[in-house]
Amino acid sequence: MCSPIALTLASTIVQYQGQKAAARAEQQRYNYQAQVNENNRIVSEWKAKDALDRGGIKERQHRLKVSQLKGRQMAVMAANGIDVTDGSALDILGDTAFLGELDALTIKSNAEREAYDYKVQGSNYQAQSQLNTMAGQNAYTAGNYNAMSSLLSGAGSVASKWYAKQGN
């Protein structure tokens, strides 16, 4: 039959190893989450770039459509004998250019806002990743302290049982 000293010693060792394993597992869990957040940050950066690229394409397409509209307006007015360099005709062409430019700038601004939102989201993912990495390190350190505490407590218990046995 096992002595109480041997059982206490075995229990202490198992508890120590269990707390060390739990600390490693907790750190790995936090590290995994940190990597997921880092991947999400990268995806957010890709989405930000994509938003700017799409916005640039839409802006150029819109400017081209406005240019074509102005050309058609000039052709129709000239075909009807209207001087396109003066008066109402010039005002119409100026308004078309102004409103077209306003729309193009709105398209660009919307794309920049969308990209900014993705960049902020990416920054949040990065901060969470760093926080998870720190939490993992803290969990590992705390687990090691707990394991050492168990080891010392168990050693004290073993020693007191050993001394009590020696006194008999």
C-alpha positions in Angstrom: 0.0 0.0 0.0 1.2 3.5 -0.8 2.2 5.7 2.1 0.5 9.1 2.6 3.9 10.8 1.8 4.1 9.0 -1.6 0.5 9.9 -2.4 1.0 13.5 -1.4 4.2 13.7 -3.5 2.4 12.1 -6.5 -0.5 14.4 -6.1 1.8 17.4 -5.9 3.6 16.4 -9.1 0.4 15.8 -11.0 -1.1 19.1 -9.9 2.2 20.9 -10.9 2.2 19.3 -14.3 -1.5 19.9 -14.8 -1.2 23.6 -14.0 1.8 23.9 -16.4 -0.2 22.2 -19.1 -3.2 24.4 -18.5 -0.9 27.5 -18.6 0.5 26.4 -22.0 -3.0 25.6 -23.3 -4.3 29.0 -22.2 -1.4 30.8 -23.9 -1.9 28.8 -27.1 -5.6 29.7 -27.1 -4.7 33.4 -26.8 -2.0 33.1 -29.4 -4.5 31.4 -31.8 -7.0 34.3 -31.3 -4.2 36.8 -31.8 -3.4 35.2 -35.1 -7.0 35.2 -36.1 -7.2 38.9 -35.3 -3.9 39.5 -37.3 -5.4 37.7 -40.3 -8.6 39.8 -40.0 -6.4 43.0 -39.9 -4.7 41.9 -43.1 -8.1 41.2 -44.8 -9.3 44.7 -43.6 -6.3 46.2 -45.3 -7.1 44.4 -48.5 -10.7 45.6 -48.3 -9.5 49.2 -47.8 -7.3 49.0 -50.9 -10.1 47.4 -52.8 -12.5 50.1 -51.8 -10.0 52.8 -53.0 -9.4 50.9 -56.3 -13.1 50.5 -57.0 -13.8 54.1 -56.1 -11.0 55.3 -58.4 -12.5 53.2 -61.3 -16.1 54.5 -60.6 -14.7 58.1 -60.4 -12.9 57.8 -63.8 -16.0 56.1 -65.4 -18.2 58.9 -64.1 -15.8 61.6 -65.4 -15.8 59.9 -68.8 -19.6 59.8 -68.8 -19.8 63.5 -68.0 -17.3 64.3 -70.7 -19.4 62.3 -73.2 -22.6 64.1 -72.0 -20.9 67.5 -72.5 -19.9 66.4 -76.0 -23.4 65.4 -76.9 -24.8 68.6 -75.4 -22.4 70.7 -77.5 -23.1 68.6 -80.7 -26.9 69.0 -80.2 -26.6 72.8 -79.5 -24.2 73.4 -82.4 -26.5 71.3 -84.8 -29.3 73.7 -83.8 -27.2 76.7 -84.6 -26.6 77.7 -81.0 -23.2 79.3 -80.1 -21.8 77.0 -77.4 -19.2 79.5 -76.4 -21.6 82.1 -75.0 -24.8 82.7 -73.0 -27.1 80.0 -71.8 -25.4 77.3 -73.8 -22.1 78.0 -72.0 -24.0 78.1 -68.7 -25.5 74.6 -69.4 -22.1 73.2 -70.2 -20.6 74.8 -67.1 -23.4 73.4 -64.9 -22.9 69.9 -66.5 -19.2 70.1 -65.8 -19.8 71.4 -62.2 -22.4 68.8 -61.3 -20.4 66.0 -62.9 -17.3 67.1 -60.9 -19.3 67.2 -57.7 -20.6 63.7 -58.3 -17.1 62.5 -59.1 -15.7 64.0 -55.9 -18.6 62.4 -54.0 -17.8 59.0 -55.4 -14.1 59.5 -54.4 -15.1 60.7 -50.9 -17.4 57.7 -50.4 -14.6 55.3 -51.4 -12.2 57.0 -49.1 -14.7 56.8 -46.2 -15.2 53.1 -46.9 -11.5 52.5 -47.0 -11.1 54.5 -43.8 -13.7 52.3 -42.0 -11.8 49.2 -43.1 -8.5 50.7 -41.9 -10.1 51.5 -38.5 -11.4 48.0 -38.3 -7.9 46.7 -39.2 -6.4 48.8 -36.4 -8.9 47.4 -33.9 -8.0 43.9 -35.0 -4.3 44.7 -34.5 -5.0 46.1 -31.1 -7.0 43.0 -30.1 -4.2 40.8 -31.5 -1.7 42.5 -29.3 -4.0 42.3 -26.3 -4.5 38.6 -26.9 -0.7 38.1 -27.2 -0.1 39.9 -23.9 -3.0 38.0 -22.2 -1.4 34.7 -23.4 1.9 35.7 -21.9 0.2 36.7 -18.7 -1.8 33.5 -18.5 1.4 31.4 -19.0 3.3 33.4 -16.4 0.4 33.1 -13.9 0.0 29.4 -14.6 3.7 28.9 -13.9 3.4 30.8 -10.6 0.4 28.7 -9.7 2.3 25.5 -10.6 5.3 26.6 -8.5 3.0 27.5 -5.6 1.4 24.0 -5.8 4.8 22.5 -5.9 6.0 24.4 -2.9 2.7 23.8 -1.0 2.9 20.1 -1.8 6.6 20.0 -0.8 5.6 21.5 2.6 2.9 18.9 3.1 5.3 16.1 2.2 7.9 17.5 4.6 5.4 17.8 7.4 4.2 14.3 6.9 7.8 13.0 6.7 8.7 14.8 9.9 5.6 13.5 11.6 6.5 10.0 10.6 10.1 10.4 11.8 8.7 11.5 15.2 6.8 8.2 15.7 
